[in-house]
Amino acid sequence: MKNHWVICLVLGMALSIACYLAAQTTPENPLAPYIPKNTKSYYIDLLMKKNPPAAELPENERME
């Protein structure tokens, strides 16, 4: 009797995992009809340099 519940539990978990994985679909690209089929993807990484921090004001100018 105990084995029956274990088998049902394992089969139920496997079925729920299979349903979860089947429900996941890839997102559709709205621009897909306009992209030619024979294209390669290229990526550009930009490294932007920040401006150096502003110099600290002297104590007497800070109060003004």
PyMOL Python script that loads the backbone (N, CA, C, O; Angstrom):
from pymol import cmd

cmd.read_pdbstr("""\
ATOM      1  N   MET A   1       0.820  -1.189   0.000  1.00  0.00           N
ATOM      2  CA  MET A   1       0.000   0.000   0.000  1.00  0.00           C
ATOM      3  C   MET A   1       0.865   1.254   0.000  1.00  0.00           C
ATOM      4  O   MET A   1       0.564   2.234  -0.682  1.00  0.00           O
ATOM      5  N   LYS A   2       1.960   1.207   0.788  1.00  0.00           N
ATOM      6  CA  LYS A   2       2.852   2.361   0.863  1.00  0.00           C
ATOM      7  C   LYS A   2       3.535   2.604  -0.480  1.00  0.00           C
ATOM      8  O   LYS A   2       3.715   3.751  -0.891  1.00  0.00           O
ATOM      9  N   ASN A   3       3.914   1.531  -1.160  1.00  0.00           N
ATOM     10  CA  ASN A   3       4.575   1.665  -2.454  1.00  0.00           C
ATOM     11  C   ASN A   3       3.651   2.309  -3.480  1.00  0.00           C
ATOM     12  O   ASN A   3       4.114   3.033  -4.361  1.00  0.00           O
ATOM     13  N   HIS A   4       2.355   2.053  -3.376  1.00  0.00           N
ATOM     14  CA  HIS A   4       1.393   2.640  -4.297  1.00  0.00           C
ATOM     15  C   HIS A   4       1.418   4.160  -4.192  1.00  0.00           C
ATOM     16  O   HIS A   4       1.413   4.844  -5.215  1.00  0.00           O
ATOM     17  N   TRP A   5       1.443   4.696  -2.992  1.00  0.00           N
ATOM     18  CA  TRP A   5       1.460   6.156  -2.798  1.00  0.00           C
ATOM     19  C   TRP A   5       2.772   6.769  -3.276  1.00  0.00           C
ATOM     20  O   TRP A   5       2.782   7.875  -3.817  1.00  0.00           O
ATOM     21  N   VAL A   6       3.856   6.066  -3.081  1.00  0.00           N
ATOM     22  CA  VAL A   6       5.154   6.558  -3.535  1.00  0.00           C
ATOM     23  C   VAL A   6       5.189   6.618  -5.061  1.00  0.00           C
ATOM     24  O   VAL A   6       5.677   7.593  -5.632  1.00  0.00           O
ATOM     25  N   ILE A   7       4.683   5.599  -5.712  1.00  0.00           N
ATOM     26  CA  ILE A   7       4.659   5.573  -7.174  1.00  0.00           C
ATOM     27  C   ILE A   7       3.760   6.682  -7.703  1.00  0.00           C
ATOM     28  O   ILE A   7       4.123   7.364  -8.662  1.00  0.00           O
ATOM     29  N   CYS A   8       2.598   6.872  -7.096  1.00  0.00           N
ATOM     30  CA  CYS A   8       1.691   7.947  -7.525  1.00  0.00           C
ATOM     31  C   CYS A   8       2.336   9.315  -7.322  1.00  0.00           C
ATOM     32  O   CYS A   8       2.191  10.197  -8.169  1.00  0.00           O
ATOM     33  N   LEU A   9       3.036   9.501  -6.228  1.00  0.00           N
ATOM     34  CA  LEU A   9       3.697  10.772  -5.950  1.00  0.00           C
ATOM     35  C   LEU A   9       4.797  11.040  -6.981  1.00  0.00           C
ATOM     36  O   LEU A   9       4.902  12.154  -7.494  1.00  0.00           O
ATOM     37  N   VAL A  10       5.601  10.046  -7.282  1.00  0.00           N
ATOM     38  CA  VAL A  10       6.683  10.218  -8.259  1.00  0.00           C
ATOM     39  C   VAL A  10       6.114  10.486  -9.650  1.00  0.00           C
ATOM     40  O   VAL A  10       6.614  11.356 -10.363  1.00  0.00           O
ATOM     41  N   LEU A  11       5.086   9.757 -10.040  1.00  0.00           N
ATOM     42  CA  LEU A  11       4.478   9.981 -11.354  1.00  0.00           C
ATOM     43  C   LEU A  11       3.803  11.352 -11.428  1.00  0.00           C
ATOM     44  O   LEU A  11       3.862  12.018 -12.462  1.00  0.00           O
ATOM     45  N   GLY A  12       3.174  11.767 -10.353  1.00  0.00           N
ATOM     46  CA  GLY A  12       2.550  13.088 -10.321  1.00  0.00           C
ATOM     47  C   GLY A  12       3.580  14.199 -10.442  1.00  0.00           C
ATOM     48  O   GLY A  12       3.364  15.175 -11.160  1.00  0.00           O
ATOM     49  N   MET A  13       4.693  14.055  -9.747  1.00  0.00           N
ATOM     50  CA  MET A  13       5.755  15.060  -9.840  1.00  0.00           C
ATOM     51  C   MET A  13       6.353  15.087 -11.244  1.00  0.00           C
ATOM     52  O   MET A  13       6.617  16.162 -11.783  1.00  0.00           O
ATOM     53  N   ALA A  14       6.569  13.918 -11.838  1.00  0.00           N
ATOM     54  CA  ALA A  14       7.124  13.863 -13.185  1.00  0.00           C
ATOM     55  C   ALA A  14       6.160  14.496 -14.189  1.00  0.00           C
ATOM     56  O   ALA A  14       6.587  15.204 -15.101  1.00  0.00           O
ATOM     57  N   LEU A  15       4.864  14.241 -14.022  1.00  0.00           N
ATOM     58  CA  LEU A  15       3.873  14.823 -14.920  1.00  0.00           C
ATOM     59  C   LEU A  15       3.806  16.338 -14.766  1.00  0.00           C
ATOM     60  O   LEU A  15       3.689  17.058 -15.758  1.00  0.00           O
ATOM     61  N   SER A  16       3.879  16.823 -13.535  1.00  0.00           N
ATOM     62  CA  SER A  16       3.826  18.271 -13.333  1.00  0.00           C
ATOM     63  C   SER A  16       5.085  18.954 -13.878  1.00  0.00           C
ATOM     64  O   SER A  16       4.992  20.053 -14.425  1.00  0.00           O
ATOM     65  N   ILE A  17       6.242  18.336 -13.743  1.00  0.00           N
ATOM     66  CA  ILE A  17       7.473  18.903 -14.302  1.00  0.00           C
ATOM     67  C   ILE A  17       7.414  18.892 -15.819  1.00  0.00           C
ATOM     68  O   ILE A  17       7.839  19.854 -16.459  1.00  0.00           O
ATOM     69  N   ALA A  18       6.897  17.823 -16.403  1.00  0.00           N
ATOM     70  CA  ALA A  18       6.784  17.743 -17.861  1.00  0.00           C
ATOM     71  C   ALA A  18       5.824  18.813 -18.389  1.00  0.00           C
ATOM     72  O   ALA A  18       6.092  19.422 -19.424  1.00  0.00           O
ATOM     73  N   CYS A  19       4.728  19.043 -17.699  1.00  0.00           N
ATOM     74  CA  CYS A  19       3.779  20.089 -18.115  1.00  0.00           C
ATOM     75  C   CYS A  19       4.415  21.469 -17.993  1.00  0.00           C
ATOM     76  O   CYS A  19       4.221  22.324 -18.856  1.00  0.00           O
ATOM     77  N   TYR A  20       5.166  21.682 -16.932  1.00  0.00           N
ATOM     78  CA  TYR A  20       5.825  22.971 -16.744  1.00  0.00           C
ATOM     79  C   TYR A  20       6.833  23.240 -17.860  1.00  0.00           C
ATOM     80  O   TYR A  20       6.890  24.351 -18.388  1.00  0.00           O
ATOM     81  N   LEU A  21       7.614  22.248 -18.215  1.00  0.00           N
ATOM     82  CA  LEU A  21       8.612  22.417 -19.271  1.00  0.00           C
ATOM     83  C   LEU A  21       7.968  22.557 -20.650  1.00  0.00           C
ATOM     84  O   LEU A  21       8.494  23.274 -21.501  1.00  0.00           O
ATOM     85  N   ALA A  22       6.861  21.899 -20.878  1.00  0.00           N
ATOM     86  CA  ALA A  22       6.185  21.995 -22.170  1.00  0.00           C
ATOM     87  C   ALA A  22       5.512  23.353 -22.334  1.00  0.00           C
ATOM     88  O   ALA A  22       5.339  23.821 -23.460  1.00  0.00           O
ATOM     89  N   ALA A  23       5.132  23.992 -21.233  1.00  0.00           N
ATOM     90  CA  ALA A  23       4.431  25.274 -21.301  1.00  0.00           C
ATOM     91  C   ALA A  23       5.376  26.421 -21.624  1.00  0.00           C
ATOM     92  O   ALA A  23       4.926  27.485 -22.049  1.00  0.00           O
ATOM     93  N   GLN A  24       6.654  26.230 -21.434  1.00  0.00           N
ATOM     94  CA  GLN A  24       7.603  27.297 -21.711  1.00  0.00           C
ATOM     95  C   GLN A  24       7.831  27.382 -23.212  1.00  0.00           C
ATOM     96  O   GLN A  24       8.232  26.410 -23.852  1.00  0.00           O
ATOM     97  N   THR A  25       7.567  28.563 -23.760  1.00  0.00           N
ATOM     98  CA  THR A  25       7.796  28.776 -25.180  1.00  0.00           C
ATOM     99  C   THR A  25       8.818  29.888 -25.344  1.00  0.00           C
ATOM    100  O   THR A  25       9.002  30.720 -24.455  1.00  0.00           O
ATOM    101  N   THR A  26       9.463  29.891 -26.466  1.00  0.00           N
ATOM    102  CA  THR A  26      10.427  30.948 -26.732  1.00  0.00           C
ATOM    103  C   THR A  26       9.664  32.220 -27.083  1.00  0.00           C
ATOM    104  O   THR A  26       8.635  32.151 -27.755  1.00  0.00           O
ATOM    105  N   PRO A  27      10.141  33.362 -26.649  1.00  0.00           N
ATOM    106  CA  PRO A  27       9.460  34.608 -26.979  1.00  0.00           C
ATOM    107  C   PRO A  27       9.576  34.899 -28.477  1.00  0.00           C
ATOM    108  O   PRO A  27      10.620  34.677 -29.091  1.00  0.00           O
ATOM    109  N   GLU A  28       8.501  35.391 -29.034  1.00  0.00           N
ATOM    110  CA  GLU A  28       8.507  35.688 -30.457  1.00  0.00           C
ATOM    111  C   GLU A  28       9.030  37.096 -30.694  1.00  0.00           C
ATOM    112  O   GLU A  28       8.651  38.042 -30.004  1.00  0.00           O
ATOM    113  N   ASN A  29       9.893  37.214 -31.667  1.00  0.00           N
ATOM    114  CA  ASN A  29      10.441  38.503 -32.037  1.00  0.00           C
ATOM    115  C   ASN A  29       9.460  39.175 -33.004  1.00  0.00           C
ATOM    116  O   ASN A  29       9.163  38.611 -34.058  1.00  0.00           O
ATOM    117  N   PRO A  30       8.952  40.370 -32.667  1.00  0.00           N
ATOM    118  CA  PRO A  30       7.989  41.012 -33.572  1.00  0.00           C
ATOM    119  C   PRO A  30       8.621  41.449 -34.894  1.00  0.00           C
ATOM    120  O   PRO A  30       7.905  41.694 -35.865  1.00  0.00           O
ATOM    121  N   LEU A  31       9.939  41.549 -34.945  1.00  0.00           N
ATOM    122  CA  LEU A  31      10.613  41.959 -36.175  1.00  0.00           C
ATOM    123  C   LEU A  31      11.068  40.770 -37.017  1.00  0.00           C
ATOM    124  O   LEU A  31      11.741  40.961 -38.030  1.00  0.00           O
ATOM    125  N   ALA A  32      10.722  39.567 -36.626  1.00  0.00           N
ATOM    126  CA  ALA A  32      11.183  38.368 -37.325  1.00  0.00           C
ATOM    127  C   ALA A  32      10.846  38.354 -38.812  1.00  0.00           C
ATOM    128  O   ALA A  32      11.682  37.912 -39.600  1.00  0.00           O
ATOM    129  N   PRO A  33       9.670  38.813 -39.244  1.00  0.00           N
ATOM    130  CA  PRO A  33       9.397  38.780 -40.690  1.00  0.00           C
ATOM    131  C   PRO A  33      10.315  39.699 -41.502  1.00  0.00           C
ATOM    132  O   PRO A  33      10.472  39.506 -42.708  1.00  0.00           O
ATOM    133  N   TYR A  34      10.915  40.684 -40.857  1.00  0.00           N
ATOM    134  CA  TYR A  34      11.743  41.657 -41.570  1.00  0.00           C
ATOM    135  C   TYR A  34      13.235  41.320 -41.546  1.00  0.00           C
ATOM    136  O   TYR A  34      14.029  42.000 -42.196  1.00  0.00           O
ATOM    137  N   ILE A  35      13.623  40.284 -40.809  1.00  0.00           N
ATOM    138  CA  ILE A  35      15.032  39.909 -40.696  1.00  0.00           C
ATOM    139  C   ILE A  35      15.335  38.832 -41.729  1.00  0.00           C
ATOM    140  O   ILE A  35      14.680  37.789 -41.736  1.00  0.00           O
ATOM    141  N   PRO A  36      16.304  39.058 -42.593  1.00  0.00           N
ATOM    142  CA  PRO A  36      16.649  38.022 -43.583  1.00  0.00           C
ATOM    143  C   PRO A  36      17.138  36.748 -42.897  1.00  0.00           C
ATOM    144  O   PRO A  36      17.693  36.800 -41.800  1.00  0.00           O
ATOM    145  N   LYS A  37      16.933  35.625 -43.540  1.00  0.00           N
ATOM    146  CA  LYS A  37      17.262  34.327 -42.942  1.00  0.00           C
ATOM    147  C   LYS A  37      18.758  34.055 -42.888  1.00  0.00           C
ATOM    148  O   LYS A  37      19.204  33.338 -41.993  1.00  0.00           O
ATOM    149  N   ASN A  38      19.546  34.593 -43.801  1.00  0.00           N
ATOM    150  CA  ASN A  38      20.981  34.291 -43.871  1.00  0.00           C
ATOM    151  C   ASN A  38      21.826  35.385 -43.229  1.00  0.00           C
ATOM    152  O   ASN A  38      22.784  35.857 -43.841  1.00  0.00           O
ATOM    153  N   THR A  39      21.497  35.788 -42.037  1.00  0.00           N
ATOM    154  CA  THR A  39      22.259  36.857 -41.381  1.00  0.00           C
ATOM    155  C   THR A  39      23.012  36.306 -40.177  1.00  0.00           C
ATOM    156  O   THR A  39      22.607  35.314 -39.571  1.00  0.00           O
ATOM    157  N   LYS A  40      24.102  36.961 -39.847  1.00  0.00           N
ATOM    158  CA  LYS A  40      24.871  36.650 -38.646  1.00  0.00           C
ATOM    159  C   LYS A  40      24.626  37.736 -37.626  1.00  0.00           C
ATOM    160  O   LYS A  40      24.391  38.893 -37.974  1.00  0.00           O
ATOM    161  N   SER A  41      24.683  37.357 -36.371  1.00  0.00           N
ATOM    162  CA  SER A  41      24.511  38.336 -35.300  1.00  0.00           C
ATOM    163  C   SER A  41      25.871  38.859 -34.876  1.00  0.00           C
ATOM    164  O   SER A  41      26.806  38.087 -34.660  1.00  0.00           O
ATOM    165  N   TYR A  42      25.974  40.158 -34.759  1.00  0.00           N
ATOM    166  CA  TYR A  42      27.182  40.801 -34.258  1.00  0.00           C
ATOM    167  C   TYR A  42      26.792  41.652 -33.064  1.00  0.00           C
ATOM    168  O   TYR A  42      25.711  42.240 -33.039  1.00  0.00           O
ATOM    169  N   TYR A  43      27.661  41.717 -32.085  1.00  0.00           N
ATOM    170  CA  TYR A  43      27.385  42.482 -30.879  1.00  0.00           C
ATOM    171  C   TYR A  43      28.497  43.496 -30.673  1.00  0.00           C
ATOM    172  O   TYR A  43      29.665  43.222 -30.950  1.00  0.00           O
ATOM    173  N   ILE A  44      28.123  44.663 -30.186  1.00  0.00           N
ATOM    174  CA  ILE A  44      29.088  45.725 -29.899  1.00  0.00           C
ATOM    175  C   ILE A  44      29.010  46.023 -28.412  1.00  0.00           C
ATOM    176  O   ILE A  44      27.928  46.269 -27.877  1.00  0.00           O
ATOM    177  N   ASP A  45      30.134  46.002 -27.757  1.00  0.00           N
ATOM    178  CA  ASP A  45      30.224  46.407 -26.358  1.00  0.00           C
ATOM    179  C   ASP A  45      30.923  47.752 -26.302  1.00  0.00           C
ATOM    180  O   ASP A  45      32.004  47.930 -26.862  1.00  0.00           O
ATOM    181  N   LEU A  46      30.298  48.683 -25.626  1.00  0.00           N
ATOM    182  CA  LEU A  46      30.877  50.013 -25.495  1.00  0.00           C
ATOM    183  C   LEU A  46      31.341  50.210 -24.061  1.00  0.00           C
ATOM    184  O   LEU A  46      30.593  49.966 -23.115  1.00  0.00           O
ATOM    185  N   LEU A  47      32.559  50.646 -23.914  1.00  0.00           N
ATOM    186  CA  LEU A  47      33.101  50.961 -22.612  1.00  0.00           C
ATOM    187  C   LEU A  47      33.184  52.473 -22.524  1.00  0.00           C
ATOM    188  O   LEU A  47      33.946  53.108 -23.253  1.00  0.00           O
ATOM    189  N   MET A  48      32.396  53.042 -21.629  1.00  0.00           N
ATOM    190  CA  MET A  48      32.336  54.498 -21.528  1.00  0.00           C
ATOM    191  C   MET A  48      33.105  54.941 -20.287  1.00  0.00           C
ATOM    192  O   MET A  48      32.941  54.383 -19.202  1.00  0.00           O
ATOM    193  N   LYS A  49      33.922  55.927 -20.465  1.00  0.00           N
ATOM    194  CA  LYS A  49      34.739  56.432 -19.386  1.00  0.00           C
ATOM    195  C   LYS A  49      34.027  57.625 -18.750  1.00  0.00           C
ATOM    196  O   LYS A  49      33.606  58.547 -19.449  1.00  0.00           O
ATOM    197  N   LYS A  50      33.895  57.603 -17.430  1.00  0.00           N
ATOM    198  CA  LYS A  50      33.247  58.704 -16.731  1.00  0.00           C
ATOM    199  C   LYS A  50      34.215  59.866 -16.580  1.00  0.00           C
ATOM    200  O   LYS A  50      35.433  59.692 -16.582  1.00  0.00           O
ATOM    201  N   ASN A  51      33.644  61.045 -16.449  1.00  0.00           N
ATOM    202  CA  ASN A  51      34.472  62.215 -16.178  1.00  0.00           C
ATOM    203  C   ASN A  51      35.043  62.103 -14.766  1.00  0.00           C
ATOM    204  O   ASN A  51      34.397  61.539 -13.882  1.00  0.00           O
ATOM    205  N   PRO A  52      36.246  62.634 -14.544  1.00  0.00           N
ATOM    206  CA  PRO A  52      36.807  62.568 -13.196  1.00  0.00           C
ATOM    207  C   PRO A  52      35.936  63.387 -12.239  1.00  0.00           C
ATOM    208  O   PRO A  52      35.305  64.357 -12.661  1.00  0.00           O
ATOM    209  N   PRO A  53      35.894  63.017 -10.981  1.00  0.00           N
ATOM    210  CA  PRO A  53      35.060  63.757 -10.031  1.00  0.00           C
ATOM    211  C   PRO A  53      35.547  65.201  -9.888  1.00  0.00           C
ATOM    212  O   PRO A  53      36.737  65.488 -10.016  1.00  0.00           O
ATOM    213  N   ALA A  54      34.604  66.094  -9.622  1.00  0.00           N
ATOM    214  CA  ALA A  54      34.950  67.506  -9.465  1.00  0.00           C
ATOM    215  C   ALA A  54      35.848  67.681  -8.243  1.00  0.00           C
ATOM    216  O   ALA A  54      35.698  66.987  -7.237  1.00  0.00           O
ATOM    217  N   ALA A  55      36.767  68.605  -8.352  1.00  0.00           N
ATOM    218  CA  ALA A  55      37.692  68.851  -7.241  1.00  0.00           C
ATOM    219  C   ALA A  55      36.929  69.425  -6.051  1.00  0.00           C
ATOM    220  O   ALA A  55      35.975  70.188  -6.204  1.00  0.00           O
ATOM    221  N   GLU A  56      37.370  69.043  -4.891  1.00  0.00           N
ATOM    222  CA  GLU A  56      36.741  69.548  -3.664  1.00  0.00           C
ATOM    223  C   GLU A  56      37.001  71.040  -3.515  1.00  0.00           C
ATOM    224  O   GLU A  56      38.099  71.524  -3.790  1.00  0.00           O
ATOM    225  N   LEU A  57      35.984  71.752  -3.080  1.00  0.00           N
ATOM    226  CA  LEU A  57      36.144  73.187  -2.837  1.00  0.00           C
ATOM    227  C   LEU A  57      36.871  73.409  -1.518  1.00  0.00           C
ATOM    228  O   LEU A  57      36.714  72.621  -0.585  1.00  0.00           O
ATOM    229  N   PRO A  58      37.654  74.458  -1.430  1.00  0.00           N
ATOM    230  CA  PRO A  58      38.277  74.772  -0.142  1.00  0.00           C
ATOM    231  C   PRO A  58      37.209  75.080   0.908  1.00  0.00           C
ATOM    232  O   PRO A  58      36.076  75.430   0.576  1.00  0.00           O
ATOM    233  N   GLU A  59      37.580  74.947   2.145  1.00  0.00           N
ATOM    234  CA  GLU A  59      36.626  75.093   3.258  1.00  0.00           C
ATOM    235  C   GLU A  59      35.966  76.466   3.261  1.00  0.00           C
ATOM    236  O   GLU A  59      34.761  76.563   3.492  1.00  0.00           O
ATOM    237  N   ASN A  60      36.735  77.541   3.006  1.00  0.00           N
ATOM    238  CA  ASN A  60      36.134  78.875   3.079  1.00  0.00           C
ATOM    239  C   ASN A  60      35.149  79.114   1.918  1.00  0.00           C
ATOM    240  O   ASN A  60      34.176  79.843   2.110  1.00  0.00           O
ATOM    241  N   GLU A  61      35.354  78.547   0.755  1.00  0.00           N
ATOM    242  CA  GLU A  61      34.414  78.702  -0.347  1.00  0.00           C
ATOM    243  C   GLU A  61      33.200  77.823  -0.182  1.00  0.00           C
ATOM    244  O   GLU A  61      32.139  78.134  -0.723  1.00  0.00           O
ATOM    245  N   ARG A  62      33.324  76.730   0.553  1.00  0.00           N
ATOM    246  CA  ARG A  62      32.222  75.819   0.761  1.00  0.00           C
ATOM    247  C   ARG A  62      31.118  76.487   1.581  1.00  0.00           C
ATOM    248  O   ARG A  62      29.936  76.249   1.334  1.00  0.00           O
ATOM    249  N   MET A  63      31.485  77.305   2.536  1.00  0.00           N
ATOM    250  CA  MET A  63      30.499  77.960   3.385  1.00  0.00           C
ATOM    251  C   MET A  63      29.725  79.021   2.621  1.00  0.00           C
ATOM    252  O   MET A  63      28.560  79.268   2.932  1.00  0.00           O
ATOM    253  N   GLU A  64      30.331  79.643   1.646  1.00  0.00           N
ATOM    254  CA  GLU A  64      29.657  80.692   0.879  1.00  0.00           C
ATOM    255  C   GLU A  64      28.653  80.067  -0.024  1.00  0.00           C
ATOM    256  O   GLU A  64      27.966  80.770  -0.765  1.00  0.00           O
TER     257      GLU A  64
END
""", "prot")
cmd.dss("prot")
cmd.show_as("cartoon", "prot")
cmd.util.cbc("prot")
cmd.orient("prot")
